[in-house]
């Protein structure tokens, strides 16, 4: 990573890495200075400047600063907004009920066959690798109620079509890019721990939910949770598509209340007029980059 090289003061290797990523050496030089300025600013904000440490001193220093960086996830406004957005997308993944396959297998022999990773799931799902796991999880929501095997297979495809490009990979990629370089490892580790914490809770309580609410009621509950996740993402997760890592500092510098007002009073009316009423309207951008 060019950023990692710059952070370690290995500028020549960073430049060589950037030349392989950019079309021309001029573009690589531009981005080298751009990234260097951003890393330098982060170091100055943390009070380290150009201080260079030996490997042993750096390991000791990083260990001592870990807890201070953990506190800064909630104290520095820009990082706090990134933490909130990362938590929202991680929790939203669990609100869709993606960790309940082990409980579902006990409900019906047909579902056991469909959910099992050893019985034809690769034939039902066109993807491979981690996508297989997502197709397996899709049966947790789409195939719990008594139905014909063909209908269950249809809903496996339907769930995978939305989960695979959405709540499956997005929480981890979004969280990895939301935090600044200095707080990335501690922010990402905390976000993943939140994800797995709620995954464990969901796996433990789902069998009791099916007993108390019946399978249909449990699925209805998770359907409601998906609506809650939609509202949370709409209000608290800024768009980062086609933005450089340096531009994300500006995006997350916008106050949360300002972003929420923009989403409710600008994006929501625009979506209604453009896609429902089919009017030719324009949306004023929230972020202006120069």
Residue frames relative to the residue before (quaternion, step in Angstrom):
aa qw qx qy qz dx dy dz
X 1.0000 0.0000 0.0000 0.0000 0.00 0.00 0.00
X 0.4752 -0.6695 0.4803 0.3086 3.64 -0.82 0.89
X 0.6243 0.5437 -0.3440 0.4430 3.58 1.01 -0.73
X 0.6503 0.5108 -0.3246 0.4592 3.56 0.96 -0.82
X 0.6409 0.5184 -0.3232 0.4648 3.60 0.98 -0.83
X 0.6664 0.4928 -0.3072 0.4676 3.58 0.92 -0.86
X 0.6329 0.5306 -0.3315 0.4562 3.56 1.01 -0.75
X 0.7151 0.3987 -0.2308 0.5258 3.59 1.17 -0.63
X 0.4872 -0.6959 0.4038 0.3394 3.61 1.33 0.28
X 0.4725 0.6282 -0.4682 0.4036 3.59 1.08 0.71
X 0.0645 -0.8763 0.4772 0.0161 3.54 0.58 1.24
X 0.6319 0.5376 -0.3478 0.4368 3.60 1.00 -0.72
X 0.6712 0.4729 -0.3008 0.4851 3.58 0.95 -0.81
X 0.6045 0.5406 -0.3541 0.4658 3.60 1.10 -0.61
X 0.6543 0.5108 -0.3086 0.4645 3.57 1.01 -0.85
X 0.6425 0.5130 -0.3221 0.4694 3.58 1.00 -0.79
X 0.6443 0.5152 -0.3201 0.4658 3.57 1.01 -0.77
X 0.6710 0.4972 -0.2990 0.4617 3.58 0.96 -0.85
X 0.6184 0.5525 -0.3547 0.4318 3.60 1.03 -0.67
X 0.6510 0.4964 -0.3124 0.4820 3.58 1.16 -0.56
X 0.6966 0.4623 -0.2624 0.4818 3.58 1.23 -0.43
X 0.7354 0.3722 -0.2120 0.5250 3.60 1.18 -0.50
X 0.6205 -0.5877 0.3845 0.3490 3.53 -1.25 0.47
X 0.8058 0.1209 -0.0327 0.5788 3.60 1.01 -0.79
X 0.6087 -0.5493 0.4161 0.3931 3.61 -1.20 0.40
X 0.5970 0.5661 -0.3698 0.4317 3.60 1.11 -0.58
X 0.6548 0.4880 -0.3113 0.4860 3.57 0.97 -0.77
X 0.6314 0.5249 -0.3331 0.4635 3.57 1.03 -0.74
X 0.6535 0.5039 -0.3146 0.4691 3.59 1.00 -0.82
X 0.6209 0.5426 -0.3378 0.4539 3.57 1.02 -0.76
X 0.7102 0.4476 -0.2622 0.4759 3.57 0.82 -0.99
X 0.5767 0.5752 -0.3798 0.4386 3.59 1.13 -0.57
X 0.6873 0.4529 -0.2831 0.4923 3.57 0.88 -0.91
X 0.6193 0.5549 -0.3416 0.4381 3.58 1.02 -0.80
X 0.6964 0.4536 -0.2720 0.4850 3.59 0.85 -0.96
X 0.6279 0.5391 -0.3408 0.4460 3.59 1.00 -0.81
X 0.6571 0.5085 -0.3172 0.4572 3.59 0.92 -0.87
X 0.6616 0.5027 -0.3135 0.4597 3.58 0.98 -0.78
X 0.6612 0.4901 -0.3074 0.4777 3.59 0.94 -0.85
X 0.6315 0.5341 -0.3212 0.4614 3.56 1.03 -0.83
X 0.6503 0.5117 -0.3131 0.4660 3.58 0.98 -0.84
X 0.6484 0.5115 -0.3202 0.4642 3.58 0.96 -0.81
X 0.6546 0.5069 -0.3151 0.4640 3.59 0.99 -0.82
X 0.6583 0.5030 -0.3146 0.4633 3.58 0.96 -0.81
X 0.6376 0.5248 -0.3290 0.4580 3.58 1.03 -0.77
X 0.7061 0.4318 -0.2564 0.4993 3.57 1.14 -0.63
X 0.5158 -0.6903 0.3837 0.3319 3.58 1.31 -0.06
X 0.5300 0.6445 -0.4084 0.3701 3.60 1.17 0.45
X 0.1991 -0.8240 0.5141 0.1304 3.60 1.10 -0.54
X 0.7628 -0.3430 0.2798 0.4714 3.54 -1.00 -0.91
X 0.2851 0.7827 -0.5121 0.2094 3.58 1.20 0.39
X 0.1271 -0.7911 0.5964 0.0476 3.56 -0.81 1.04
X 0.1351 -0.8019 0.5813 0.0267 3.54 -0.88 1.04
X 0.5371 -0.5757 0.4929 0.3703 3.53 -1.27 0.36
X 0.6981 -0.4719 0.3193 0.4336 3.56 -1.26 0.27
X 0.6807 0.4833 -0.2961 0.4640 3.58 0.90 -0.87
X 0.6594 0.4981 -0.3080 0.4713 3.56 0.96 -0.84
X 0.6478 0.5219 -0.3261 0.4491 3.57 1.00 -0.79
X 0.6405 0.5119 -0.3352 0.4642 3.60 0.96 -0.78
X 0.6611 0.4928 -0.3092 0.4739 3.57 0.97 -0.82
X 0.6635 0.5102 -0.3064 0.4534 3.56 0.96 -0.87
X 0.6553 0.5095 -0.3169 0.4588 3.59 0.96 -0.84
X 0.6307 0.5210 -0.3409 0.4632 3.58 1.05 -0.70
X 0.6756 0.4972 -0.2922 0.4593 3.56 0.98 -0.86
X 0.7112 0.4499 -0.2593 0.4739 3.59 1.09 -0.68
X 0.4574 0.7145 -0.4498 0.2791 3.59 1.19 -0.26
X 0.7089 0.4609 -0.2768 0.4566 3.58 0.81 -0.96
X 0.6135 0.5218 -0.3580 0.4724 3.59 1.10 -0.55
X 0.6434 0.4977 -0.3228 0.4838 3.58 1.03 -0.71
X 0.6026 0.5458 -0.3550 0.4615 3.58 1.09 -0.65
X 0.6572 0.4957 -0.3122 0.4742 3.60 0.95 -0.80
X 0.6572 0.5306 -0.3148 0.4330 3.57 1.01 -0.79
X 0.5068 0.6330 -0.4281 0.3990 3.60 1.20 -0.27
X 0.7697 0.3241 -0.1669 0.5241 3.58 1.14 -0.61
X 0.6803 0.5073 -0.2872 0.4443 3.61 1.22 -0.29
X 0.7048 0.4146 -0.2615 0.5129 3.61 0.98 -0.79
X 0.4997 -0.7059 0.3961 0.3083 3.65 -0.57 1.09
X 0.6671 0.5043 -0.3273 0.4399 3.62 0.83 -0.90
X 0.7000 0.4525 -0.2669 0.4839 3.57 0.94 -0.91
X 0.6120 0.5550 -0.3520 0.4399 3.59 1.06 -0.65
X 0.6508 0.4982 -0.3201 0.4752 3.59 1.03 -0.72
X 0.6297 0.5102 -0.3332 0.4818 3.58 1.05 -0.68
X 0.6321 0.5278 -0.3272 0.4635 3.58 1.04 -0.77
X 0.6454 0.5162 -0.3176 0.4649 3.58 0.96 -0.86
X 0.6710 0.4958 -0.3033 0.4604 3.60 0.89 -0.92
X 0.6559 0.5055 -0.3135 0.4647 3.59 0.97 -0.83
X 0.6437 0.5126 -0.3240 0.4669 3.59 0.98 -0.79
X 0.6467 0.5347 -0.3291 0.4330 3.59 0.93 -0.84
X 0.7049 0.4484 -0.2882 0.4681 3.61 0.79 -0.93
X 0.6357 0.5194 -0.3405 0.4585 3.60 1.05 -0.62
X 0.6736 0.4743 -0.2973 0.4826 3.59 0.93 -0.86
X 0.6174 0.5613 -0.3487 0.4269 3.59 1.04 -0.75
X 0.5984 0.5633 -0.3688 0.4343 3.59 1.06 -0.63
X 0.7070 0.4390 -0.2678 0.4855 3.59 1.01 -0.73
X 0.5908 0.5804 -0.3705 0.4205 3.59 1.15 -0.49
X 0.6354 0.5167 -0.3419 0.4609 3.61 1.19 -0.35
X 0.4988 -0.7002 0.4091 0.3060 3.63 1.23 0.05
X 0.3061 0.8111 -0.4551 0.2030 3.56 1.06 0.73
X 0.6971 0.4775 -0.2714 0.4608 3.62 1.22 -0.08
X 0.5393 0.6776 -0.3672 0.3393 3.58 1.18 0.32
X 0.3511 0.7810 -0.4797 0.1917 3.61 1.18 0.15
X 0.6414 0.5354 -0.3483 0.4249 3.60 0.98 -0.75
X 0.6585 0.4884 -0.3136 0.4791 3.58 1.08 -0.68
X 0.6468 0.5391 -0.3315 0.4256 3.59 1.01 -0.76
X 0.6066 0.5917 -0.3626 0.3879 3.59 1.02 -0.70
X 0.6621 0.5125 -0.3108 0.4498 3.58 1.15 -0.49
X 0.6080 0.6139 -0.3432 0.3683 3.58 1.22 -0.28
X 0.8161 -0.0112 0.0686 0.5737 3.57 0.97 -0.79
X 0.5207 -0.6520 0.4408 0.3308 3.64 -0.90 0.81
X 0.6323 0.5275 -0.3473 0.4486 3.60 1.00 -0.73
X 0.6584 0.4967 -0.3123 0.4714 3.57 0.95 -0.85
X 0.5900 0.5645 -0.3705 0.4428 3.56 1.08 -0.64
X 0.6694 0.4959 -0.2940 0.4687 3.56 0.95 -0.87
X 0.6921 0.4804 -0.2855 0.4567 3.58 0.91 -0.92
X 0.7041 0.4774 -0.2743 0.4484 3.57 0.94 -0.87
X 0.6009 0.6104 -0.3706 0.3593 3.58 1.05 -0.69
X 0.4328 -0.7004 0.5054 0.2582 3.55 -0.95 0.86
X 0.6682 0.4900 -0.3060 0.4687 3.62 1.25 -0.08
X 0.7295 0.4048 -0.2310 0.5006 3.62 1.22 -0.05
X 0.8668 -0.2625 0.1114 0.4090 3.50 0.06 1.36
X 0.4155 0.7204 -0.4922 0.2571 3.62 1.10 0.09
X 0.6156 0.5351 -0.3559 0.4561 3.60 1.09 -0.56
X 0.6403 0.5066 -0.3334 0.4714 3.59 1.12 -0.52
X 0.6737 0.4913 -0.2986 0.4644 3.58 1.10 -0.60
X 0.7689 0.3106 -0.1519 0.5378 3.56 1.09 -0.65
X 0.4024 -0.7670 0.4443 0.2289 3.63 -0.69 1.01
X 0.6346 0.5375 -0.3398 0.4392 3.59 1.20 -0.25
X 0.3228 -0.7272 0.5738 0.1943 3.55 -1.34 0.11
X 0.7588 0.4025 -0.2596 0.4413 3.53 -1.35 -0.01
X 0.8477 -0.1014 0.0945 0.5121 3.54 -0.97 -0.92
X 0.5615 0.5961 -0.3990 0.4126 3.60 1.14 -0.45
X 0.5779 0.5844 -0.3785 0.4257 3.59 1.08 -0.59
X 0.6511 0.5189 -0.3166 0.4545 3.52 0.97 -0.88
X 0.6528 0.5119 -0.3234 0.4553 3.57 1.00 -0.73
X 0.6354 0.5099 -0.3358 0.4727 3.56 1.03 -0.69
X 0.6205 0.5407 -0.3339 0.4595 3.54 1.09 -0.73
X 0.6753 0.4906 -0.2983 0.4629 3.55 0.95 -0.85
X 0.5862 0.6089 -0.3828 0.3729 3.58 1.05 -0.66
X 0.5985 0.5692 -0.3686 0.4267 3.58 1.10 -0.56
X 0.5465 0.6347 -0.3972 0.3751 3.57 1.17 -0.47
X 0.7486 0.3400 -0.2097 0.5291 3.58 1.04 -0.71
X 0.7672 0.4343 -0.2192 0.4179 3.52 0.70 -1.12
X 0.8029 0.3383 -0.1615 0.4634 3.62 1.03 -0.60
X 0.4084 0.7528 -0.4612 0.2319 3.57 1.11 0.33
X 0.6856 0.4787 -0.3079 0.4538 3.62 0.96 -0.74
X 0.6116 -0.5619 0.3944 0.3932 3.62 -1.09 0.60
X 0.2185 0.7645 -0.5698 0.2077 3.59 -0.68 1.09
X 0.6333 -0.5123 0.4156 0.4047 3.52 -1.32 0.19
X 0.6173 -0.5769 0.3840 0.3724 3.57 -1.13 0.67
X 0.6245 0.5455 -0.3461 0.4390 3.59 1.03 -0.70
X 0.6495 0.5006 -0.3161 0.4771 3.58 1.02 -0.77
X 0.6279 0.5247 -0.3375 0.4653 3.59 1.02 -0.76
X 0.6471 0.5181 -0.3172 0.4607 3.56 0.96 -0.87
X 0.6256 0.5409 -0.3327 0.4531 3.58 1.02 -0.81
X 0.7073 0.4530 -0.2740 0.4685 3.59 0.87 -0.89
X 0.5503 0.5676 -0.4008 0.4629 3.59 1.19 -0.39
X 0.6571 0.4903 -0.3009 0.4870 3.57 0.93 -0.90
X 0.6712 0.5176 -0.3051 0.4341 3.57 0.88 -0.96
X 0.6601 0.4927 -0.3084 0.4758 3.57 0.94 -0.86
X 0.6707 0.5053 -0.3027 0.4508 3.58 0.89 -0.93
X 0.6168 0.5691 -0.3463 0.4192 3.59 1.05 -0.74
X 0.7382 0.3740 -0.2202 0.5165 3.58 1.10 -0.66
X 0.6851 0.4976 -0.2933 0.4439 3.58 0.99 -0.78
X 0.6472 0.5698 -0.3335 0.3812 3.60 0.90 -0.88
X 0.7688 0.2985 -0.2165 0.5224 3.67 0.82 -0.79
X 0.7017 0.4884 -0.2623 0.4475 3.60 1.22 -0.22
X 0.8614 0.0774 -0.0222 0.5016 3.55 -0.44 -1.25
X 0.5225 0.6208 -0.4314 0.3942 3.61 1.19 -0.02
X 0.8344 0.1949 -0.0981 0.5061 3.63 0.43 -1.16
X 0.5742 0.6578 -0.3817 0.3031 3.60 1.05 -0.73
X 0.6430 0.5379 -0.3721 0.3985 3.68 0.76 -0.79
X 0.7037 0.4619 -0.2819 0.4604 3.60 0.93 -0.81
X 0.6700 0.4710 -0.3113 0.4820 3.62 0.96 -0.76
X 0.6449 0.5212 -0.3259 0.4541 3.59 0.98 -0.78
X 0.6810 0.4859 -0.2937 0.4625 3.58 0.88 -0.93
X 0.6394 0.5463 -0.3327 0.4267 3.59 1.04 -0.70
X 0.7548 0.3763 -0.2128 0.4933 3.61 1.05 -0.64
X 0.5651 0.6429 -0.3866 0.3434 3.61 1.17 -0.38
X 0.7154 0.4543 -0.2596 0.4631 3.59 0.99 -0.78
X 0.5167 -0.6086 0.4874 0.3536 3.60 -1.14 0.54
X 0.7150 -0.4932 0.2834 0.4065 3.54 -1.22 0.52
X 0.6834 0.5162 -0.3023 0.4184 3.58 0.85 -0.92
X 0.7684 0.3285 -0.1742 0.5208 3.61 1.12 -0.63
X 0.3894 0.7767 -0.4497 0.2069 3.58 1.24 0.04
X 0.7055 0.4706 -0.3032 0.4346 3.60 0.77 -0.91
X 0.6871 0.4605 -0.2994 0.4756 3.59 0.95 -0.81
X 0.6462 0.5175 -0.3269 0.4558 3.60 1.03 -0.69
X 0.6731 0.4911 -0.2969 0.4665 3.55 0.93 -0.88
X 0.6488 0.5138 -0.3288 0.4549 3.59 0.94 -0.81
X 0.6537 0.4982 -0.3212 0.4704 3.60 1.00 -0.76
X 0.6450 0.5245 -0.3252 0.4507 3.58 0.97 -0.81
X 0.6640 0.4863 -0.3088 0.4767 3.61 0.94 -0.84
X 0.6326 0.5260 -0.3424 0.4538 3.59 1.00 -0.71
X 0.6190 0.5222 -0.3430 0.4759 3.60 1.07 -0.67
X 0.6359 0.5380 -0.3233 0.4492 3.56 0.97 -0.86
X 0.7225 0.4385 -0.2536 0.4706 3.57 0.79 -1.02
X 0.5845 0.5725 -0.3732 0.4374 3.60 1.12 -0.57
X 0.7123 0.4257 -0.2579 0.4949 3.57 0.85 -0.95
X 0.5761 0.5634 -0.3817 0.4528 3.60 1.16 -0.49
X 0.6581 0.5066 -0.3080 0.4640 3.58 0.98 -0.82
X 0.6407 0.5155 -0.3236 0.4681 3.57 1.00 -0.84
X 0.6591 0.5191 -0.3121 0.4458 3.57 0.92 -0.90
X 0.6668 0.5045 -0.3093 0.4530 3.58 0.91 -0.87
X 0.6803 0.4938 -0.2971 0.4529 3.60 1.05 -0.69
X 0.7629 0.4019 -0.2191 0.4567 3.60 0.89 -0.85
X 0.5248 0.6715 -0.4211 0.3104 3.61 1.14 -0.40
X 0.6380 0.5078 -0.3625 0.4513 3.68 0.86 -0.70
X 0.6582 0.4935 -0.3189 0.4708 3.60 0.99 -0.73
X 0.6112 0.5436 -0.3502 0.4564 3.58 1.10 -0.65
X 0.6645 0.4969 -0.3129 0.4621 3.59 0.95 -0.82
X 0.6382 0.5137 -0.3281 0.4703 3.59 1.10 -0.63
X 0.7279 0.4467 -0.2400 0.4615 3.56 0.93 -0.91
X 0.8054 0.2949 -0.1242 0.4989 3.58 0.93 -0.91
X 0.4212 -0.6528 0.4689 0.4202 3.58 1.34 -0.31
X 0.6558 -0.5309 0.3455 0.4108 3.62 -1.11 0.51
X 0.6475 0.5189 -0.3265 0.4527 3.58 0.97 -0.82
X 0.6668 0.4998 -0.3031 0.4623 3.58 0.95 -0.82
X 0.6346 0.5272 -0.3352 0.4549 3.57 1.03 -0.75
X 0.6574 0.4941 -0.3073 0.4788 3.57 1.00 -0.81
X 0.6197 0.5322 -0.3376 0.4677 3.57 1.06 -0.69
X 0.6224 0.5387 -0.3365 0.4574 3.56 1.07 -0.73
X 0.6840 0.4647 -0.2887 0.4826 3.58 0.92 -0.87
X 0.5749 0.5550 -0.3810 0.4651 3.60 1.14 -0.49
X 0.6505 0.4961 -0.3073 0.4861 3.56 1.04 -0.77
X 0.6194 0.5384 -0.3386 0.4602 3.58 1.06 -0.73
X 0.6187 0.5399 -0.3504 0.4505 3.59 1.05 -0.65
X 0.6220 0.5169 -0.3395 0.4803 3.60 1.07 -0.67
X 0.6273 0.5246 -0.3262 0.4742 3.57 1.03 -0.79
X 0.6538 0.5067 -0.3103 0.4685 3.59 0.96 -0.87
X 0.6189 0.5466 -0.3421 0.4485 3.60 1.02 -0.75
X 0.6711 0.4866 -0.2962 0.4745 3.58 0.91 -0.89
X 0.6454 0.5244 -0.3226 0.4521 3.60 0.95 -0.84
X 0.6757 0.4809 -0.2968 0.4734 3.59 0.89 -0.91
X 0.6425 0.5395 -0.3243 0.4370 3.59 0.96 -0.84
X 0.7532 0.4131 -0.2165 0.4639 3.59 0.93 -0.85
X 0.8363 0.2920 -0.0881 0.4556 3.58 0.87 -0.92
X 0.6846 0.4533 -0.2935 0.4896 3.63 1.20 -0.07
X 0.2648 -0.7780 0.5471 0.1589 3.66 -0.37 1.15
X 0.5165 -0.6286 0.4896 0.3136 3.54 -1.22 0.56
X 0.1061 -0.8137 0.5708 0.0283 3.59 -0.87 0.99
X 0.3692 0.7578 -0.4755 0.2518 3.60 1.26 0.15
X 0.8622 0.0610 -0.0852 0.4956 3.55 -1.05 0.96
X 0.5194 0.5915 -0.4402 0.4319 3.57 1.04 0.79
X 0.4502 -0.6652 0.5188 0.2928 3.55 -1.04 0.73
X 0.6489 -0.5217 0.3793 0.4036 3.53 -1.26 0.36
X 0.6305 0.5287 -0.3364 0.4581 3.58 1.14 -0.58
X 0.6521 0.5126 -0.3170 0.4600 3.59 1.05 -0.72
X 0.5652 0.6075 -0.3900 0.3992 3.58 1.15 -0.45
X 0.5671 0.5822 -0.3922 0.4307 3.59 1.13 -0.50
X 0.6653 0.4795 -0.3043 0.4846 3.58 1.03 -0.75
X 0.6396 0.5400 -0.3331 0.4340 3.58 0.96 -0.83
X 0.7433 0.3914 -0.2268 0.4928 3.58 0.85 -0.95
X 0.5404 0.5925 -0.4169 0.4279 3.59 1.24 0.06
X 0.5450 0.6017 -0.4028 0.4228 3.59 1.23 -0.31
X 0.4911 -0.6797 0.4468 0.3118 3.64 -0.74 0.96
X 0.5992 -0.6013 0.4001 0.3455 3.54 -1.10 0.74
X 0.6479 0.5205 -0.3280 0.4492 3.60 0.96 -0.80
X 0.6375 0.5166 -0.3261 0.4694 3.59 1.03 -0.76
X 0.6494 0.5068 -0.3125 0.4730 3.58 0.98 -0.81
X 0.6509 0.5099 -0.3187 0.4635 3.60 0.96 -0.81
X 0.6472 0.5075 -0.3238 0.4677 3.61 0.95 -0.80
X 0.6418 0.5217 -0.3211 0.4613 3.56 1.00 -0.82
X 0.6623 0.5091 -0.3079 0.4554 3.59 0.92 -0.86
X 0.7225 0.4518 -0.2515 0.4588 3.58 0.90 -0.94
X 0.8034 0.3245 -0.1523 0.4755 3.58 0.80 -0.99
X 0.7340 0.3602 -0.2406 0.5230 3.62 1.20 -0.16
X 0.7421 0.4131 -0.2416 0.4693 3.59 0.64 -1.12
X 0.6721 0.5116 -0.3116 0.4353 3.59 0.86 -0.90
X 0.6815 0.4466 -0.3128 0.4881 3.68 0.80 -0.80
X 0.6264 0.5385 -0.3434 0.4469 3.59 1.03 -0.74
X 0.6558 0.5132 -0.3104 0.4585 3.59 0.93 -0.87
X 0.6549 0.5114 -0.3123 0.4606 3.57 0.97 -0.84
X 0.7047 0.4623 -0.2740 0.4633 3.59 0.84 -0.96
X 0.7111 0.4788 -0.2739 0.4360 3.58 0.93 -0.89
X 0.8197 0.2972 -0.1254 0.4734 3.58 0.75 -1.04
X 0.7022 0.4020 -0.2730 0.5204 3.61 1.20 -0.31
X 0.7633 0.3296 -0.1814 0.5252 3.58 0.81 -1.01
X 0.3252 -0.7892 0.4652 0.2347 3.59 1.35 -0.19
X 0.3526 0.7254 -0.5089 0.3008 3.55 0.91 0.93
X 0.4415 -0.6743 0.5253 0.2727 3.55 -1.20 0.56
X 0.1922 0.7847 -0.5540 0.2011 3.57 0.06 1.32
X 0.3356 -0.7282 0.5663 0.1908 3.55 -1.27 0.49
X 0.3089 -0.7351 0.5784 0.1722 3.53 -1.22 0.65
X 0.3667 -0.7248 0.5409 0.2183 3.57 -0.71 1.07
X 0.4138 -0.7336 0.4714 0.2615 3.62 -0.72 0.97
X 0.4519 -0.6738 0.5194 0.2684 3.52 -1.17 0.65
X 0.7627 0.2821 -0.1458 0.5635 3.57 1.07 -0.77
X 0.0838 -0.7732 0.6283 0.0214 3.58 -0.92 0.96
X 0.1035 -0.8073 0.5810 0.0088 3.56 -0.50 1.27
X 0.1373 -0.7831 0.6035 0.0611 3.55 -0.97 0.90
